[in-house]
Amino acid sequence: MKILIVIDQFDNSNNGTTISARRFARGLQDAGNEVYVVSTGEKEDEYKFNLKELPLPPGISHLIKSQGMSFAIPNTEILEKAISSVDIVHFYMPFFISKVGLKICEKLHIPHTTAFHVQPENITYSIGLGTNTRINDLIYTHYRDSFFNRFSHIHCPSEFIANELKAHGYTATLHVISNGVDDDFKYYKKEKLPEFKDKFVITMIGRYSNEKRQDVLIDAVLKSKYTDKIQLVLAGKGPKETKYKKLGNALKNKPVMKFYSKDELISLLKSTDLYVHSADAEIEAISCIEAFACGNVPIIANSKNSATKQFALVKESLFEAGNSDDLANKIDFWIENESYRKEMELKYSQNAEKYRLKNSIIKMEEMFKDAIREYK
């Protein structure tokens, strides 16, 4: 198949959706497909169609950039050239270039599918309204009526988000397909990195943003009976970095806060003793799968707006969302029960096999073929 991916940002692996798109593009190519991309960026080759980045007012631009995002300016000529030469178009975001691209697909009668990657809470938490159900529902409705209900096939990274779309009146066939974890993330424990020697390493991966709730994790480490021996690593970047550094100053061992490349991340996870995912809102959280694929027992926030809780194999891997006391108790449990933790490390790594990227690629190809058959 000739497949076109339309996404606002593709070149820089600094947010989960872009990382997912890059993995799927590579996986689809490896499976024998021709994959083309329309996006912002400077890197040009025969498979990439570049669009200019949308300029935004300084305050808004800073917020968007700090989340690892940018928006593309639609160019009808470029979009028509790219869309007219492929068998199917797959849209990642319900924003400007996707809306223009969708109209072109409809005009040219080119099969098209989309994915649901932008949870309303990703927007509302950034402006302090994350728990406002009415506003989140309005965003779901706007997405539905302006974009998603014009598709017959939607990729949903989790059963959780598929159920949310059903509840909000989305009419397409929903394909639950994990974003997929690379084979490079696998169970193999080695000697800890020198800077973590003699420390109990707790890691969380994610943007420093309101909905990820790293503040709850920092507070839990402070409350742990073993706070003096814990080294917290917050892998990521984002608008809350300054605040979280200040919170982390209360810990004996200051948190390590930085953005990790893929190779650095694998090395970190192999030096990690326990993984925590404290986010209140999450469509899947591929970073959590990567962590337990490498043999790290996770502790996950049991939030009603998060799919990540689906990965918990035992009750000790869940804590009450937003409750740092409960999280501290769960951390202490896993520190005190090392033999059980070692046993569960292997079980979690085995459970990760069902989320391998190669399995997701097969399912994505099936969705594309279904859409193409319908058009024929």
C-alpha positions as CSV (number, residue, x, y, z in Angstrom):
1,M,0.0,0.0,0.0
2,K,0.9,3.6,-0.5
3,I,0.1,5.3,2.8
4,L,0.2,9.0,3.7
5,I,0.5,10.1,7.3
6,V,-0.7,13.7,8.0
7,I,0.5,15.0,11.3
8,D,1.5,18.5,12.5
9,Q,4.9,17.5,13.8
10,F,7.0,14.5,12.8
11,D,10.7,15.3,12.8
12,N,11.3,15.8,16.5
13,S,10.6,12.9,18.9
14,N,9.6,15.2,21.8
15,N,6.0,14.1,22.4
16,G,4.2,10.8,22.6
17,T,2.1,11.2,19.5
18,T,5.0,12.1,17.3
19,I,7.0,9.2,18.6
20,S,4.1,6.9,17.9
21,A,3.8,8.2,14.3
22,R,7.5,7.7,13.6
23,R,7.3,4.2,14.9
24,F,4.3,3.3,12.8
25,A,5.9,4.9,9.8
26,R,9.0,2.8,10.2
27,G,7.0,-0.4,11.0
28,L,4.7,0.0,8.0
29,Q,7.8,0.6,5.8
30,D,9.5,-2.5,7.2
31,A,6.3,-4.5,6.4
32,G,6.7,-3.6,2.7
33,N,4.5,-0.4,2.4
34,E,5.4,2.9,0.9
35,V,4.9,5.5,3.6
36,Y,4.8,9.3,2.9
37,V,4.4,12.1,5.5
38,V,2.9,15.6,5.4
39,S,4.2,17.7,8.3
40,T,6.1,20.7,9.5
41,G,9.9,20.4,9.6
42,E,13.1,21.0,7.6
43,K,14.1,17.5,6.7
44,E,13.3,16.8,3.1
45,D,13.3,13.6,1.1
46,E,11.2,11.9,-1.5
47,Y,8.8,10.6,1.2
48,K,8.3,13.9,3.1
49,F,6.1,16.9,2.2
50,N,7.0,19.9,4.3
51,L,4.6,22.6,5.5
52,K,5.3,25.9,7.3
53,E,4.7,26.1,11.0
54,L,1.8,28.2,12.2
55,P,3.1,31.3,14.1
56,L,1.3,31.9,17.4
57,P,1.3,34.8,19.9
58,P,4.3,34.5,22.3
59,G,2.4,33.3,25.4
60,I,0.4,30.6,23.5
61,S,3.5,29.7,21.5
62,H,5.5,29.1,24.7
63,L,2.8,26.9,26.1
64,I,2.4,24.8,22.9
65,K,6.2,24.4,22.5
66,S,6.7,23.4,26.1
67,Q,4.3,20.6,25.5
68,G,6.5,19.4,22.6
69,M,3.9,20.5,20.0
70,S,3.5,22.8,16.9
71,F,0.8,23.3,14.3
72,A,1.2,23.3,10.6
73,I,-0.2,25.9,8.1
74,P,-2.4,24.0,5.6
75,N,-1.2,24.3,2.0
76,T,-3.8,23.0,-0.4
77,E,-1.4,22.5,-3.3
78,I,1.0,20.4,-1.3
79,L,-1.8,18.4,0.4
80,E,-3.4,17.7,-3.0
81,K,-0.1,16.6,-4.5
82,A,0.5,14.2,-1.6
83,I,-3.0,12.9,-1.2
84,S,-3.6,12.2,-4.9
85,S,-0.6,9.9,-5.1
86,V,-1.5,7.4,-2.4
87,D,-3.9,4.5,-1.7
88,I,-5.0,5.8,1.8
89,V,-4.5,8.8,4.1
90,H,-4.2,8.5,7.9
91,F,-4.7,11.6,10.0
92,Y,-3.2,11.9,13.5
93,M,-4.6,15.2,14.8
94,P,-8.0,16.9,14.4
95,F,-6.5,20.3,13.7
96,F,-6.0,22.6,10.7
97,I,-4.0,20.5,8.2
98,S,-6.1,17.5,8.9
99,K,-9.4,19.3,8.3
100,V,-8.2,20.7,5.0
101,G,-6.7,17.3,4.1
102,L,-10.0,15.6,4.9
103,K,-11.9,17.9,2.5
104,I,-9.3,17.0,-0.2
105,C,-9.7,13.3,0.4
106,E,-13.5,13.7,0.1
107,K,-13.2,15.7,-3.1
108,L,-10.7,13.2,-4.7
109,H,-12.4,10.1,-3.3
110,I,-9.3,8.9,-1.5
111,P,-9.8,6.4,1.3
112,H,-9.0,7.9,4.7
113,T,-8.7,6.9,8.4
114,T,-7.8,8.8,11.5
115,A,-6.6,8.2,15.1
116,F,-7.7,9.6,18.4
117,H,-4.6,10.8,20.2
118,V,-5.7,14.2,21.7
119,Q,-7.7,13.6,24.9
120,P,-9.7,16.7,25.9
121,E,-8.0,16.6,29.3
122,N,-4.7,17.2,27.5
123,I,-6.1,20.7,26.7
124,T,-8.2,21.4,29.8
125,Y,-5.5,20.4,32.4
126,S,-3.2,22.9,30.8
127,I,-5.6,25.8,31.6
128,G,-6.6,24.5,35.0
129,L,-10.0,23.0,34.0
130,G,-9.0,19.3,33.7
131,T,-11.7,18.1,36.1
132,N,-14.5,20.1,34.5
133,T,-16.6,17.4,32.9
134,R,-18.9,19.8,31.1
135,I,-16.0,21.4,29.2
136,N,-14.3,18.1,28.4
137,D,-17.7,16.8,27.1
138,L,-18.0,19.9,24.9
139,I,-14.5,19.2,23.4
140,Y,-15.5,15.6,22.7
141,T,-18.6,16.9,20.9
142,H,-16.7,19.5,18.9
143,Y,-14.1,16.9,17.8
144,R,-17.0,14.5,16.9
145,D,-19.1,17.0,14.8
146,S,-16.2,18.9,13.2
147,F,-14.0,16.0,12.3
148,F,-14.3,12.4,13.6
149,N,-17.8,11.5,12.5
150,R,-16.7,12.1,8.9
151,F,-14.6,9.0,9.1
152,S,-15.7,5.3,9.0
153,H,-12.6,4.0,10.8
154,I,-10.8,5.4,13.9
155,H,-7.7,4.0,15.5
156,C,-8.0,4.0,19.3
157,P,-4.9,3.2,21.3
158,S,-6.9,1.7,24.2
159,E,-10.3,0.2,25.0
160,F,-10.7,3.0,27.5
161,I,-10.7,5.7,24.8
162,A,-12.8,3.6,22.5
163,N,-15.5,3.5,25.2
164,E,-15.2,7.2,25.7
165,L,-15.8,7.8,22.0
166,K,-18.8,5.4,22.0
167,A,-20.3,7.3,25.1
168,H,-19.9,10.6,23.2
169,G,-21.7,9.5,20.1
170,Y,-18.8,8.7,17.7
171,T,-20.2,6.6,14.8
172,A,-17.1,5.1,13.2
173,T,-15.8,1.6,13.5
174,L,-13.3,1.8,16.4
175,H,-10.1,-0.2,16.1
176,V,-8.4,-0.8,19.4
177,I,-4.7,-1.0,18.6
178,S,-1.9,-0.3,21.0
179,N,0.6,2.3,19.9
180,G,3.1,-0.5,20.2
181,V,6.4,-1.0,22.0
182,D,9.7,-1.5,20.2
183,D,11.6,-4.8,20.6
184,D,14.5,-2.9,22.0
185,F,12.6,-2.5,25.2
186,K,13.0,-6.0,26.8
187,Y,13.8,-7.6,30.1
188,Y,17.5,-7.5,30.9
189,K,18.8,-6.2,34.2
190,K,22.3,-5.0,34.4
191,E,24.6,-3.2,36.8
192,K,23.1,0.2,37.7
193,L,24.4,3.4,36.1
194,P,27.3,4.8,38.3
195,E,25.2,7.8,39.4
196,F,22.5,5.5,40.8
197,K,24.7,3.0,42.7
198,D,23.4,2.2,46.2
199,K,20.1,4.0,45.5
200,F,16.6,2.6,45.0
201,V,15.7,4.2,41.7
202,I,12.1,5.2,41.0
203,T,11.4,6.4,37.4
204,M,8.5,8.2,35.8
205,I,8.4,9.1,32.1
206,G,6.2,11.9,30.8
207,R,5.7,15.6,30.1
208,Y,6.0,18.0,33.0
209,S,2.4,19.0,32.7
210,N,-0.6,19.3,35.0
211,E,-2.3,16.0,34.0
212,K,0.8,13.9,34.5
213,R,0.9,14.7,38.3
214,Q,4.6,14.3,39.0
215,D,3.9,16.5,42.0
216,V,2.0,13.5,43.6
217,L,5.0,11.3,43.0
218,I,7.5,13.8,44.5
219,D,5.3,14.1,47.6
220,A,5.0,10.4,47.9
221,V,8.7,9.9,47.8
222,L,9.0,12.5,50.6
223,K,6.5,10.6,52.7
224,S,8.1,7.2,52.1
225,K,9.8,5.4,55.0
226,Y,12.8,4.9,52.6
227,T,13.0,8.5,51.3
228,D,16.7,8.8,52.1
229,K,17.6,5.8,49.8
230,I,15.3,6.7,46.9
231,Q,16.6,8.4,43.8
232,L,13.7,9.8,41.8
233,V,14.1,10.2,38.0
234,L,11.5,12.3,36.1
235,A,12.3,11.7,32.4
236,G,10.7,14.4,30.2
237,K,10.3,18.1,29.8
238,G,7.5,20.6,29.9
239,P,6.0,23.7,31.4
240,K,6.0,22.5,35.1
241,E,9.8,21.9,35.2
242,T,10.6,24.9,37.4
243,K,7.8,24.0,39.9
244,Y,8.8,20.4,40.1
245,K,12.5,21.3,40.7
246,K,11.4,23.4,43.6
247,L,9.2,20.6,45.0
248,G,12.1,18.2,44.5
249,N,14.4,20.4,46.6
250,A,12.6,18.9,49.7
251,L,14.0,15.4,49.0
252,K,17.4,14.3,50.3
253,N,18.3,13.1,46.8
254,K,17.3,15.7,44.3
255,P,15.3,14.3,41.4
256,V,17.1,13.8,38.1
257,M,15.0,15.8,35.6
258,K,16.0,15.6,31.9
259,F,14.7,14.5,28.5
260,Y,16.2,11.1,27.5
261,S,16.9,9.8,24.0
262,K,15.6,6.3,23.2
263,D,19.0,4.7,24.0
264,E,19.4,6.7,27.2
265,L,15.9,5.7,28.2
266,I,16.5,2.0,27.7
267,S,19.7,2.3,29.8
268,L,17.7,4.2,32.5
269,L,15.0,1.6,32.6
270,K,17.5,-1.2,33.1
271,S,18.8,0.7,36.1
272,T,15.3,1.3,37.5
273,D,13.9,-0.5,40.5
274,L,10.3,0.7,40.4
275,Y,8.3,2.6,37.8
276,V,5.4,5.0,38.7
277,H,2.8,6.5,36.4
278,S,0.8,9.0,38.3
279,A,-1.1,10.7,35.5
280,D,-4.7,11.6,36.0
281,A,-5.4,11.5,32.2
282,E,-3.9,9.2,29.7
283,I,-5.1,7.5,26.4
284,E,-2.6,4.7,26.7
285,A,0.9,5.7,28.1
286,I,3.3,3.7,25.9
287,S,6.1,4.8,28.3
288,C,4.5,2.6,31.0
289,I,4.6,-0.4,28.7
290,E,8.2,0.3,27.8
291,A,9.0,0.4,31.5
292,F,7.5,-3.0,32.4
293,A,8.8,-4.5,29.1
294,C,12.2,-3.8,30.6
295,G,11.2,-5.6,33.8
296,N,10.0,-2.8,36.0
297,V,7.0,-3.3,38.2
298,P,4.7,-0.3,37.7
299,I,2.5,1.6,40.2
300,I,-0.3,3.3,38.3
301,A,-2.8,6.0,39.3
302,N,-6.3,4.4,39.3
303,S,-7.9,7.4,37.5
304,K,-11.2,7.3,35.7
305,N,-9.7,9.3,32.9
306,S,-6.7,7.1,32.3
307,A,-6.3,3.9,30.3
308,T,-3.0,3.1,32.0
309,K,-4.6,1.3,34.9
310,Q,-5.4,-1.5,32.5
311,F,-1.7,-2.7,32.8
312,A,-1.9,-3.5,36.5
313,L,-1.6,-7.2,37.2
314,V,-2.0,-7.0,40.9
315,K,-3.7,-4.6,43.3
316,E,-0.4,-3.4,44.7
317,S,0.3,-1.8,41.3
318,L,-2.6,0.6,41.6
319,F,-2.9,3.6,43.9
320,E,-5.7,6.1,44.4
321,A,-5.2,8.9,41.9
322,G,-3.9,12.1,43.4
323,N,-3.3,10.4,46.8
324,S,0.4,10.7,47.7
325,D,-0.2,8.8,51.0
326,D,-1.5,5.8,49.2
327,L,1.3,6.0,46.6
328,A,3.9,6.2,49.4
329,N,2.4,3.0,51.0
330,K,2.6,1.2,47.7
331,I,6.2,2.3,47.1
332,D,7.1,1.0,50.6
333,F,5.4,-2.3,49.9
334,W,7.5,-3.0,46.8
335,I,10.7,-1.9,48.6
336,E,10.0,-4.2,51.5
337,N,8.9,-7.2,49.4
338,E,11.9,-7.6,47.1
339,S,11.4,-11.3,46.2
340,Y,7.8,-10.7,45.2
341,R,8.9,-7.7,43.2
342,K,11.5,-9.8,41.3
343,E,8.8,-12.4,40.6
344,M,6.4,-9.8,39.2
345,E,9.2,-8.1,37.1
346,L,9.3,-11.2,35.0
347,K,5.5,-11.5,34.8
348,Y,5.2,-7.9,33.7
349,S,7.9,-8.2,31.1
350,Q,6.0,-11.2,29.7
351,N,2.8,-9.3,29.6
352,A,4.4,-6.6,27.5
353,E,4.7,-9.1,24.5
354,K,1.0,-8.5,23.6
355,Y,1.8,-4.8,23.0
356,R,4.7,-5.3,20.6
357,L,4.8,-2.9,17.7
358,K,4.9,-5.7,15.1
359,N,1.4,-6.8,16.3
360,S,0.1,-3.3,16.1
361,I,1.4,-2.9,12.5
362,I,-0.6,-5.9,11.4
363,K,-3.8,-4.5,12.9
364,M,-3.2,-1.1,11.3
365,E,-2.7,-2.7,7.9
366,E,-6.0,-4.5,8.4
367,M,-7.8,-1.2,9.2
368,F,-6.3,0.4,6.1
369,K,-7.4,-2.5,3.9
370,D,-10.9,-2.4,5.3
371,A,-11.2,1.3,4.5
372,I,-9.8,0.8,1.0
373,R,-12.2,-2.1,0.3
374,E,-15.2,0.1,1.4
375,Y,-14.2,2.8,-1.1
376,K,-13.9,0.3,-3.9
